[in-house]
Amino acid sequence: MARTSKCQVIAVKILALALLALSCKSTVQRQGEDSSLRIIDESLVDVDLLKKGSFTVSEIDYASDPAVDERVVPSTASNGEVIVDVRGRLYLPNGKGPFPVVVLVHGNHATCGISGGEGNPRFDINSDFTSTGTCPPGYMEVPSHLGYQASARHLASWGYAVIAINANRGITSGFGPDYDAYLDRARGAQVLRHLEELRRLSSEGKNPFLKLDNPSLQGKFDLSHVGLMGHSRGGLGVRMAHNLYTSSFESKSWQDRNPGLKIRAVMEIGSVDDWVKVGEQKMGQIEARNVAWTLVIPGCDYDVHLFPSIDAFIRMLPSADGHPKSIFTVWGSNHNFFNSEWQVSDAPHECSGGQKPLWDTTGAPLPIPSGSARPHARVGLTGSPAQIAIEQSLLLAFFRANLSGDKALGHVFDPQYRLPKQLSSLAKTSREYHSGLEGKIVFEGKASEVKAAPEGGLKAVSSPTYISEQLAQVNRSWNAYAARQNLGPFVISINGKSTDREALAIYGKATEDQDIILPLKSEPSTQGYWTLDLLVSLRSECYDFDDNLRSTCPTMQTGSDFKVSLIRGDGVETKAVSAADYIDLASVHKSSLVWGVSGGILAKDPDWKAAPQTNRMLYLQVPVVYQTMRLELSDFQLRDAAIKGIKLHFAKGSSPSMLIESARLSRRP
């Protein structure tokens, strides 16, 4: 038998390795100069955000005596004096320190609850504690601040000093003076008061005001690295705290009392966006500028159902403050269950738009105590483990990235990176992202009417035109129902507007291969830019229902895949890429409104029955949640060229129903 030479063996091994590499090659690898990179960066896929850190944790309750505090809720002729306190729980790593500080602030909720029986949720239906400091007989104070306990312990195990604020006395479920009717400024001021007392505790190892005398606490808190998380109305509260300290007419006073405080990161969950006092004689809406900021949207939110804080994100988009801004939508999550102490679902046990609820919906309905405004209690249901796990994961990623310099974990909020599989296994999500760096908007969908080529099949119109068509369809559907029921004609109108983000609507069915070209502003050069970011959302067009007013619309299509290419300034088309390689179109739902018909771009106003005319129907414009599709320019094999158009190619038979808000060139961080 012939002997095989050593060189031949090596050659065979090299060939085998080459064949293996070819067989394993990802279908979404980039071509060209850096083919080792994938279109979606997978460096975070195996990161376990639920893994416990190395620190053991001590828990310490603290509380001041209830008293009037003019810095938190100033006395007014209409409201009189309001009694508040500085009360909460510390979650402290057992180690030397100092530790970065994270403050957790709950939202508006009843402050007294009554048991629903063993294993069943507590019914929180009274707020006597807010004004009196006591609850009626048989009731207990609702410990809303302990509803983030799993996240607090998790963060502390990774080396963060966590403060969970109890805002019940004088604030939660209370009402303030005209300039702070919902006590959003008061919540922000209360955060700063807690941090002020924490400084004293850290410098002296004791704080008589908080009734703490513990020398081991001296030097434990690093107030130059502070992160804030607020849920519901607490979300605006933490944004307000950042503004009060850095950019309000009150800033000098707060800075003098707590010098060197540095708030570096603000997270809001299901938050509001009210007008607040921004000057001694001025009201306005505030942003989170010069700080990392993210908004977590519960996709099945029945409470803050219009996602108003998207407005804050929009207001920040033109800025380039060097800090990332993002929206992270968790589809199927309700408002309440991000707090484990808010034990009754705010939403009915279903979600619009094909969302799967992230909680058990199988229990029998529980009898509702008199006075309850939340009729969705179920036997044995007290929350959502999935939502709490998502909260733990997002808080750890966000604060490690922005308080501890672990920038890689900040990519959890950037759609250019695939999510950790431990996180993506919990829920469908969407991400909208702005790096905070200077960019260039090259296309805006508002007021755009773009021709599809060849004509026929697909339509591409501005969203006001699209909404008019949807309203006409709603009219037809209601009046067809009225005719079957021998009712008079219905009058349909839009009752106000939600977040207004005009866009280009693309819908219909491609009768053959069709291209839609988005013309760009002034043929911009791509030199110095890294990505082209497209903002995309899906919508439904169907509003039909039967005689029982049940939707007869088919499940919304996830949107046909489409290809994207660029038209260079010289008219040459670049390589095309597939949208499905960048985002999961099926995850981009279109509505949270659980009372909407098929969750389209319009939904019935829940107060429509109050309209004076029997057959007058009021509809709301549903907020649009976009997903950012980040396309690296190198994916198109394009280098430093001018471009004059973005071509979207839809194959014959495609039935897209989508909105494109804008396209932006972004720089590399």
C-alpha positions in Angstrom: 0.0 0.0 0.0 1.3 3.4 -0.9 2.4 5.6 2.0 0.7 9.0 2.4 3.2 11.8 2.7 3.0 14.3 5.6 2.3 17.1 3.1 -0.6 15.2 1.7 -2.1 14.7 5.1 -1.8 18.4 5.8 -3.4 19.2 2.4 -6.3 16.9 3.1 -6.9 18.5 6.5 -6.8 22.0 5.0 -9.3 21.0 2.3 -11.6 19.5 4.9 -11.5 22.6 7.1 -12.2 24.8 4.0 -15.2 22.6 3.1 -16.4 22.8 6.6 -16.1 26.6 6.6 -18.1 26.8 3.4 -20.8 24.5 4.7 -21.2 26.6 7.9 -21.0 30.0 6.2 -23.9 32.2 7.3 -26.3 33.3 4.7 -26.2 36.8 6.2 -22.4 37.3 6.1 -21.2 40.5 4.5 -19.5 40.4 1.1 -16.5 42.5 0.2 -13.8 43.9 2.3 -14.7 42.5 5.7 -16.6 39.3 5.0 -15.8 37.9 8.5 -18.4 40.2 9.9 -22.1 39.3 10.0 -24.9 41.6 8.9 -26.3 41.3 12.4 -23.5 41.2 15.0 -24.0 38.1 17.1 -21.4 38.9 19.9 -24.2 39.1 22.5 -26.1 36.0 21.6 -24.7 33.9 24.4 -24.6 36.6 27.1 -26.7 35.6 30.1 -28.2 38.8 31.6 -30.0 36.8 34.3 -26.7 35.4 35.7 -26.3 36.4 39.3 -23.3 38.6 40.2 -20.5 37.8 42.7 -21.7 40.0 45.6 -23.9 38.9 48.4 -26.5 41.6 49.3 -27.8 43.3 52.5 -31.2 45.0 52.6 -31.8 48.0 54.8 -35.1 49.8 55.3 -35.0 53.5 56.1 -37.6 56.2 56.8 -37.8 59.8 57.9 -40.7 61.1 60.0 -43.6 62.3 57.9 -43.4 66.1 57.5 -44.1 69.0 55.2 -41.2 69.4 52.8 -41.5 72.5 50.7 -38.8 71.4 48.3 -40.8 68.3 47.3 -44.4 69.6 47.4 -44.6 73.3 48.0 -47.6 74.5 50.0 -50.2 76.4 48.0 -53.5 78.2 48.8 -55.4 75.5 46.9 -53.6 72.4 48.2 -52.4 73.6 51.6 -49.6 71.7 53.3 -48.8 68.2 52.0 -47.0 65.7 54.3 -44.4 63.5 52.6 -41.5 61.4 53.8 -38.1 60.0 52.7 -38.6 56.3 52.9 -37.5 53.2 51.0 -35.2 50.2 51.0 -31.5 49.9 50.3 -30.0 46.9 48.5 -26.3 47.1 49.2 -23.5 44.8 47.9 -21.4 43.4 50.8 -18.0 44.8 49.8 -15.7 47.7 50.2 -17.3 50.2 47.7 -18.0 52.9 46.8 -20.6 51.5 44.5 -22.5 53.2 41.6 -26.0 54.0 42.6 -29.3 53.0 40.9 -32.6 54.6 42.0 -35.9 52.8 41.3 -39.1 54.8 41.4 -42.6 53.3 41.1 -45.6 54.9 39.5 -49.1 56.0 40.4 -51.2 53.3 42.1 -53.6 52.9 44.9 -51.8 53.0 48.3 -54.1 50.6 50.2 -55.1 47.0 49.2 -57.2 44.2 50.5 -56.4 40.5 50.2 -58.0 38.4 47.4 -57.5 35.2 49.3 -54.6 32.8 49.6 -52.7 32.5 46.3 -54.8 35.2 44.6 -53.9 38.8 43.9 -54.3 41.6 46.3 -56.9 44.2 45.3 -55.5 47.7 45.5 -58.6 49.9 45.6 -58.1 52.6 48.3 -55.7 55.5 48.7 -56.3 56.8 52.2 -52.6 56.3 53.1 -51.6 59.0 50.7 -53.2 61.8 52.8 -53.5 60.2 56.3 -50.6 57.7 56.6 -53.1 54.9 57.5 -55.3 52.4 55.6 -58.9 51.4 56.5 -59.4 48.3 58.7 -58.7 45.1 56.8 -56.4 46.9 54.3 -52.7 47.1 54.1 -50.3 49.7 52.7 -49.4 48.7 49.1 -45.6 48.3 49.1 -45.1 49.4 45.5 -41.4 50.1 46.0 -40.8 46.4 46.7 -42.3 45.4 43.3 -38.8 45.7 41.7 -37.2 43.6 44.4 -35.9 40.9 41.9 -34.2 43.6 39.8 -32.8 45.4 42.8 -31.2 42.2 44.2 -29.9 41.3 40.8 -28.3 44.7 40.3 -26.8 44.7 43.8 -25.2 41.3 43.2 -23.3 43.0 40.3 -22.0 45.8 42.5 -24.7 48.5 42.5 -26.1 50.2 45.5 -29.8 50.2 44.8 -32.5 52.5 46.3 -36.1 51.6 45.9 -38.2 54.7 46.8 -41.5 54.5 48.5 -43.5 57.5 47.2 -46.8 56.6 48.8 -47.1 59.4 51.4 -48.4 62.7 49.9 -47.6 61.8 46.3 -48.9 58.5 44.9 -52.5 58.8 43.9 -52.4 62.4 45.0 -52.9 65.7 43.1 -50.8 68.8 43.3 -51.1 72.4 42.4 -52.0 73.5 38.9 -48.3 73.6 37.8 -47.7 70.1 39.0 -51.2 68.5 38.9 -50.0 64.9 38.8 -47.0 65.5 41.1 -44.4 64.7 38.4 -42.1 67.5 39.6 -42.7 66.3 43.1 -41.5 62.8 42.2 -38.3 64.2 40.6 -37.7 66.4 43.7 -38.2 63.4 45.9 -35.6 61.4 44.0 -33.1 64.3 44.7 -34.0 64.4 48.4 -33.3 60.7 48.7 -29.9 61.2 47.0 -29.2 64.1 49.2 -29.7 62.1 52.4 -27.8 59.2 50.9 -24.8 61.5 50.5 -24.9 62.4 54.2 -25.2 58.7 55.1 -22.2 57.9 52.9 -20.0 60.7 54.3 -20.8 60.2 58.0 -21.9 56.5 58.3 -25.1 57.7 60.0 -28.1 59.8 59.2 -30.4 60.8 62.1 -33.0 62.1 59.6 -33.4 58.6 58.2 -32.9 57.0 61.7 -29.8 55.1 60.5 -26.6 54.8 62.5 -24.4 52.2 60.7 -20.7 53.1 60.3 -20.3 50.3 57.7 -22.3 52.4 55.3 -19.7 55.1 55.2 -18.1 55.5 51.8 -20.4 53.0 50.2 -22.1 55.3 47.6 -20.5 56.7 44.4 -22.8 59.6 43.6 -20.8 60.5 40.6 -22.2 57.4 38.9 -26.0 57.4 39.3 -28.7 55.7 37.2 -32.5 56.2 37.5 -35.3 53.9 36.6 -38.9 55.0 36.7 -42.0 53.0 36.0 -45.3 54.6 34.8 -45.6 58.1 36.2 -42.3 57.4 38.0 -40.7 57.4 34.5 -41.5 61.1 34.0 -40.4 61.6 37.6 -36.9 60.3 37.0 -36.6 62.4 33.8 -37.8 65.3 35.9 -35.1 64.6 38.6 -32.4 64.8 35.9 -33.8 68.1 34.6 -34.3 69.6 38.1 -30.6 69.0 38.8 -29.1 69.9 35.5 -31.2 72.4 33.5 -34.1 73.9 35.5 -34.5 77.2 37.2 -34.1 75.2 40.5 -30.8 73.6 39.5 -28.5 75.8 41.5 -30.4 75.1 44.7 -30.2 71.3 44.2 -26.6 71.4 43.1 -25.6 73.4 46.2 -27.2 70.8 48.4 -25.8 67.8 46.6 -22.6 68.9 44.8 -20.9 66.5 42.4 -24.0 64.4 41.7 -23.8 62.9 38.2 -26.9 61.3 36.7 -25.6 59.3 33.8 -28.5 57.1 32.7 -32.3 57.3 32.7 -34.6 54.4 32.0 -38.4 54.7 31.8 -40.9 51.9 31.6 -44.4 52.6 30.3 -44.0 56.3 31.2 -46.1 59.4 30.6 -45.1 62.7 29.0 -47.1 65.5 30.7 -46.5 69.2 30.7 -44.6 70.2 33.8 -43.2 73.4 35.3 -39.9 74.2 33.5 -39.6 77.9 34.7 -41.0 80.0 37.4 -43.8 81.1 35.0 -43.4 78.5 32.2 -44.8 75.1 31.5 -43.4 72.7 29.0 -42.4 69.1 28.1 -39.0 67.9 29.1 -36.4 65.6 27.5 -33.4 63.6 28.8 -30.6 65.5 27.2 -26.9 64.9 27.8 -27.6 61.5 29.4 -28.1 57.9 28.1 -31.9 57.3 27.9 -34.2 54.4 27.0 -37.9 53.9 27.0 -39.3 50.4 27.6 -42.8 50.2 26.0 -45.2 47.5 27.3 -46.8 46.4 24.0 -50.1 45.4 25.6 -50.3 48.5 27.9 -53.9 49.2 28.8 -53.0 52.1 31.1 -50.5 54.3 29.3 -51.9 52.9 26.0 -50.9 55.8 23.7 -47.2 55.5 24.5 -46.8 59.2 25.0 -43.1 59.2 25.9 -42.4 58.4 22.2 -42.9 62.1 21.9 -39.9 62.7 24.1 -37.8 60.5 21.9 -38.9 62.4 18.8 -38.1 65.7 20.4 -34.5 64.4 21.1 -33.9 63.0 17.7 -32.5 66.1 16.0 -29.9 66.5 18.8 -26.4 65.1 18.9 -25.5 65.1 22.6 -23.2 62.0 22.3 -25.5 59.8 24.4 -27.6 57.0 22.9 -31.5 57.3 23.0 -33.6 54.2 22.4 -37.0 52.6 22.5 -37.3 49.0 23.5 -40.8 47.6 22.9 -41.8 44.3 24.7 -44.8 42.9 22.8 -47.3 41.0 24.9 -46.3 42.8 28.1 -48.9 44.7 30.1 -48.4 47.9 32.2 -48.7 46.5 35.7 -46.7 43.4 35.7 -43.3 45.1 35.5 -44.0 45.7 39.2 -44.6 42.4 41.1 -46.6 44.2 43.8 -49.1 45.4 41.2 -50.9 42.1 41.1 -54.0 42.6 38.9 -53.5 43.0 35.2 -54.4 46.4 33.7 -55.2 44.8 30.4 -57.8 42.2 29.5 -56.3 38.8 29.0 -55.7 39.3 25.4 -53.6 41.7 23.3 -54.3 43.2 19.9 -52.3 42.6 16.8 -51.4 39.0 17.4 -49.4 39.7 20.5 -49.2 36.8 22.9 -49.8 37.9 26.6 -46.7 37.3 28.8 -48.8 36.1 31.7 -51.2 33.2 32.5 -54.6 33.9 31.1 -56.2 30.6 32.0 -57.4 31.2 35.6 -61.1 31.8 36.3 -62.2 35.4 36.9 -62.1 36.5 40.5 -65.0 38.4 42.1 -64.1 42.1 42.1 -64.4 44.0 45.3 -66.6 47.1 45.2 -64.8 50.1 44.0 -62.3 48.3 41.8 -61.5 49.9 38.5 -59.5 46.9 37.3 -61.8 44.1 36.5 -59.2 41.7 35.2 -58.3 39.6 38.2 -57.8 35.9 37.8 -57.6 33.0 40.2 -54.0 32.3 41.1 -52.5 35.1 38.9 -50.3 37.6 40.7 -48.0 38.8 37.9 -45.7 37.8 35.0 -42.4 36.0 35.7 -41.4 36.8 32.0 -41.9 40.5 32.4 -39.8 40.5 35.6 -37.0 38.6 33.9 -37.1 41.0 31.0 -36.9 43.9 33.4 -33.9 42.3 35.3 -32.1 41.8 32.0 -32.7 45.3 30.6 -31.8 47.1 33.8 -28.5 45.1 34.1 -27.5 45.7 30.5 -28.5 49.4 30.6 -26.8 50.4 33.9 -23.7 48.2 33.3 -23.2 49.9 30.0 -23.7 53.5 31.2 -22.5 53.4 34.9 -19.7 50.8 34.7 -18.3 51.3 31.2 -19.3 47.9 29.8 -20.2 49.5 26.5 -20.8 46.1 24.8 -24.0 45.6 26.9 -25.3 48.9 25.6 -25.7 47.1 22.2 -28.7 45.2 23.7 -30.6 48.4 22.7 -29.1 48.7 19.3 -30.8 46.7 16.5 -27.4 46.3 14.7 -26.8 43.6 17.3 -28.7 40.4 17.8 -30.3 40.1 21.2 -29.0 37.6 23.8 -31.0 34.4 23.2 -31.9 34.3 26.9 -33.7 37.6 26.4 -35.2 37.0 23.0 -36.6 33.7 24.2 -38.9 35.6 26.6 -40.8 37.8 24.2 -41.0 39.4 20.7 -39.4 42.8 20.8 -38.8 45.9 18.6 -35.9 48.4 18.9 -35.7 52.0 17.8 -32.3 53.5 18.2 -30.3 56.8 17.8 -26.6 56.7 18.7 -26.6 60.3 19.9 -23.9 61.2 17.3 -24.4 63.7 14.6 -26.1 62.2 11.6 -27.9 63.3 8.5 -31.6 62.7 7.7 -31.7 62.0 4.0 -35.4 61.0 3.6 -38.5 62.0 5.4 -41.8 60.1 4.7 -44.0 63.0 5.7 -45.7 64.7 2.8 -44.2 62.2 0.4 -46.1 60.7 -2.5 -43.8 58.2 -4.3 -44.6 56.3 -7.5 -44.2 52.6 -7.7 -42.6 51.3 -10.9 -44.2 49.7 -12.8 -47.4 51.4 -11.7 -50.3 49.3 -10.4 -50.6 47.1 -7.4 -48.6 48.8 -4.7 -49.4 52.3 -3.4 -46.9 54.6 -1.7 -48.6 57.7 -0.2 -48.1 60.0 2.7 -49.7 58.9 6.0 -52.3 61.6 6.1 -53.6 60.3 2.7 -53.4 56.7 4.1 -55.3 57.7 7.3 -58.0 59.2 5.2 -58.4 56.0 3.3 -58.5 54.0 6.6 -61.1 56.3 8.0 -63.2 55.8 4.8 -62.9 52.0 5.3 -64.0 52.3 8.9 -67.0 54.4 7.7 -67.9 51.7 5.1 -67.6 48.9 7.7 -69.7 50.6 10.3 -72.4 51.6 7.8 -72.6 48.1 6.4 -73.1 46.9 10.0 -75.8 49.6 10.5 -77.6 48.5 7.3 -77.7 44.9 8.5 -79.0 46.0 11.9 -81.6 48.5 10.4 -79.8 51.3 12.2 -79.3 54.8 10.9 -76.0 55.9 9.3 -73.0 56.2 11.5 -70.8 59.3 11.6 -67.1 58.5 12.1 -64.5 61.0 13.1 -61.0 61.1 14.7 -61.0 62.2 18.3 -57.7 64.1 18.5 -54.4 62.6 17.6 -51.7 60.7 19.3 -48.0 60.9 18.5 -47.8 62.5 15.1 -45.0 60.9 13.0 -46.0 61.3 9.4 -44.6 58.7 7.2 -44.7 57.1 3.8 -47.3 54.3 3.7 -46.6 51.4 1.3 -49.5 48.9 0.9 -51.4 46.8 -1.6 -50.4 43.8 -3.6 -47.6 43.7 -6.2 -49.1 42.5 -9.4 -45.6 42.0 -10.7 -42.1 42.8 -9.5 -42.3 46.4 -8.3 -39.8 49.0 -7.2 -40.4 52.0 -5.0 -37.6 54.6 -5.1 -37.3 57.0 -2.2 -35.7 60.2 -3.5 -33.0 61.6 -1.2 -32.3 65.2 -0.2 -29.6 66.9 -2.4 -27.6 63.7 -3.2 -25.8 63.4 0.1 -22.2 62.0 0.2 -21.8 58.9 2.4 -18.2 59.8 3.2 -17.6 59.6 7.0 -20.9 57.7 7.6 -21.2 54.1 8.7 -24.9 53.1 8.5 -28.1 53.9 6.7 -30.9 53.7 9.3 -34.5 53.1 8.0 -37.4 53.4 10.4 -40.0 50.8 9.5 -43.4 49.8 11.0 -46.2 47.5 10.0 -49.8 48.4 10.0 -53.1 46.6 9.4 -55.7 47.8 6.8 -58.7 45.8 7.8 -61.6 47.1 9.9 -64.4 44.6 9.1 -66.5 43.0 11.8 -69.6 40.8 12.1 -73.0 41.5 13.7 -71.5 40.8 17.2 -68.9 43.5 16.5 -66.1 40.8 16.4 -63.3 41.5 14.0 -63.5 39.4 10.9 -60.1 40.6 9.7 -57.5 37.9 9.0 -54.4 37.8 11.2 -52.2 40.7 10.1 -49.6 39.8 7.6 -46.1 40.0 8.9 -45.1 41.9 5.8 -43.4 40.5 2.7 -39.7 40.6 2.7 -38.2 43.2 0.4 -34.8 44.1 -0.9 -33.0 47.4 -0.4 -30.4 48.9 -2.7 -29.0 52.4 -3.2 -28.9 54.6 -6.3 -25.6 56.3 -6.6 -25.3 59.9 -7.8 -24.1 58.6 -11.2 -27.3 56.5 -11.5 -25.6 53.1 -10.8 -27.5 50.8 -8.5 -25.6 49.1 -5.7 -25.7 45.6 -4.5 -29.2 44.8 -3.0 -29.6 43.4 0.6 -32.6 41.6 2.1 -34.6 43.4 4.8 -35.2 40.1 6.6 -31.5 39.8 7.3 -31.7 42.9 9.5 -35.0 42.9 11.3 -37.7 40.4 12.2 -40.7 42.0 10.4 -43.1 39.8 12.3 -42.0 41.4 15.6 -43.0 44.9 14.4 -46.6 44.9 15.6 -48.9 47.9 15.0 -51.0 48.6 18.0 -51.4 48.2 21.8 -55.0 49.3 21.9 -56.8 46.2 23.1 -60.2 47.7 22.2 -59.1 48.4 18.6 -60.6 46.6 15.7 -57.7 44.4 14.4 -55.3 46.9 15.8 -54.9 49.0 12.7 -53.8 52.6 12.3 -57.1 53.7 13.9 -58.9 52.3 17.0 -62.1 53.0 18.7 -61.9 55.7 21.4 -62.8 53.9 24.7 -65.0 56.9 25.6 -67.0 56.9 22.4 -70.2 56.0 24.1 -70.2 59.4 25.8 -70.6 61.1 22.4 -73.9 63.0 22.2 -75.1 61.3 19.0 -76.2 57.7 19.2 -74.5 56.7 16.0 -71.5 58.9 16.3 -68.3 56.8 16.5 -65.0 58.4 17.7 -61.7 56.9 16.7 -58.2 57.5 17.8 -55.0 57.5 15.7 -53.0 54.7 17.1 -49.3 55.4 18.0 -46.8 54.0 15.6 -43.9 52.0 17.1 -41.0 51.8 14.7 -38.1 49.5 14.4 -34.7 50.8 13.2 -33.2 48.8 10.4 -29.5 49.6 10.5 -27.8 48.9 7.1 -24.0 49.2 7.1 -23.0 51.1 3.9 -20.3 48.4 3.3 -23.2 45.9 2.9 -24.0 47.7 -0.4 -20.3 47.5 -1.4 -20.4 51.3 -1.4 -17.5 53.5 -0.4 -17.7 57.3 0.0 -20.1 57.9 -2.9 -22.9 60.3 -3.3 -26.4 58.7 -3.3 -29.6 60.0 -4.7 -32.2 57.3 -3.9 -33.1 54.3 -1.9 -34.7 51.5 -3.9 -37.2 49.1 -2.3 -37.8 46.0 -4.4 -41.0 43.9 -3.8 -41.4 40.6 -5.6 -44.6 39.7 -7.5 -47.3 38.7 -5.0 -45.9 40.7 -2.1 -48.5 42.3 0.1 -46.7 44.8 2.3 -48.6 47.0 4.8 -45.9 49.2 6.2 -44.8 52.7 7.1 -41.4 54.2 6.5 -40.8 57.3 8.7 -37.3 58.3 7.6 -33.8 57.3 6.6 -30.7 58.7 8.3 -27.0 58.4 7.7 -25.2 57.7 11.0 -21.6 57.8 12.0 -19.6 55.1 13.6 -19.4 55.4 17.5 
